[in-house]
Protein backbone atom coordinates (compact mmCIF):
# COMPACT_ATOMS: atom_id res chain seq x y z
CA UNK A 1 0.00 0.00 0.00
CA UNK A 2 0.99 3.62 -0.40
CA UNK A 3 1.58 6.04 2.41
CA UNK A 4 -2.00 7.35 2.27
CA UNK A 5 -3.51 3.90 2.63
CA UNK A 6 -1.01 2.88 5.31
CA UNK A 7 -1.69 5.96 7.43
CA UNK A 8 -5.45 5.73 6.90
CA UNK A 9 -5.45 2.05 7.87
CA UNK A 10 -3.43 2.75 11.02
CA UNK A 11 -5.85 5.53 11.95
CA UNK A 12 -8.81 3.23 11.23
CA UNK A 13 -7.42 0.59 13.59
CA UNK A 14 -6.94 3.17 16.35
CA UNK A 15 -10.39 4.68 15.75
CA UNK A 16 -12.15 1.31 15.84
CA UNK A 17 -10.50 0.56 19.20
CA UNK A 18 -11.29 4.03 20.57
CA UNK A 19 -14.91 3.91 19.40
CA UNK A 20 -15.37 0.56 21.15
CA UNK A 21 -13.73 1.84 24.34
CA UNK A 22 -15.73 5.07 24.33
CA UNK A 23 -18.98 3.51 23.12
CA UNK A 24 -19.11 6.23 20.46
CA UNK A 25 -20.44 5.08 17.08
CA UNK A 26 -20.08 8.59 15.67
CA UNK A 27 -16.33 8.74 16.19
CA UNK A 28 -15.70 7.41 12.66
CA UNK A 29 -17.70 10.25 11.16
CA UNK A 30 -15.97 12.85 13.31
CA UNK A 31 -12.52 11.63 12.27
CA UNK A 32 -13.59 11.37 8.62
CA UNK A 33 -14.85 14.97 8.67
CA UNK A 34 -11.58 16.18 10.16
CA UNK A 35 -9.64 14.33 7.46
CA UNK A 36 -11.94 15.58 4.71
CA UNK A 37 -11.28 19.18 5.67
CA UNK A 38 -7.71 18.82 4.43
CA UNK A 39 -7.52 15.67 2.33
CA UNK A 40 -10.47 13.97 0.70
CA UNK A 41 -8.12 11.26 -0.56
CA UNK A 42 -7.10 10.38 2.98
CA UNK A 43 -10.72 10.61 4.10
CA UNK A 44 -11.81 8.05 1.50
CA UNK A 45 -8.90 5.74 2.36
CA UNK A 46 -9.83 5.98 6.05
CA UNK A 47 -13.51 5.25 5.45
CA UNK A 48 -12.61 2.30 3.23
CA UNK A 49 -10.27 0.90 5.88
CA UNK A 50 -12.95 1.29 8.56
CA UNK A 51 -15.55 -0.50 6.40
CA UNK A 52 -13.18 -3.34 5.50
CA UNK A 53 -11.95 -3.87 9.06
CA UNK A 54 -15.45 -3.63 10.55
CA UNK A 55 -16.81 -6.12 8.03
CA UNK A 56 -13.93 -8.49 8.73
CA UNK A 57 -14.55 -8.30 12.48
CA UNK A 58 -18.26 -9.02 12.03
CA UNK A 59 -17.53 -11.95 9.74
CA UNK A 60 -14.97 -13.38 12.17
CA UNK A 61 -17.48 -13.13 15.03
CA UNK A 62 -20.15 -14.82 12.94
CA UNK A 63 -17.77 -17.65 12.05
CA UNK A 64 -16.66 -18.08 15.66
CA UNK A 65 -20.29 -18.17 16.85
CA UNK A 66 -21.23 -20.79 14.24
CA UNK A 67 -18.25 -22.95 15.16
CA UNK A 68 -19.05 -22.65 18.86
CA UNK A 69 -22.66 -23.71 18.29
CA UNK A 70 -21.61 -26.63 16.11
CA UNK A 71 -19.03 -27.80 18.64
CA UNK A 72 -21.52 -27.49 21.50
CA UNK A 73 -24.05 -29.59 19.58
CA UNK A 74 -21.63 -32.48 19.12
CA UNK A 75 -22.10 -35.33 21.61
Secondary structure, DSSP 8 states (H G I E B T S, - for coil): --HHHHHHHHHHHHHHHHHHHHT-TTHHHHHHHHHHTT-HHHHHHHHHHHHHHHHHHHHHHHHHHHHHHHHHH--
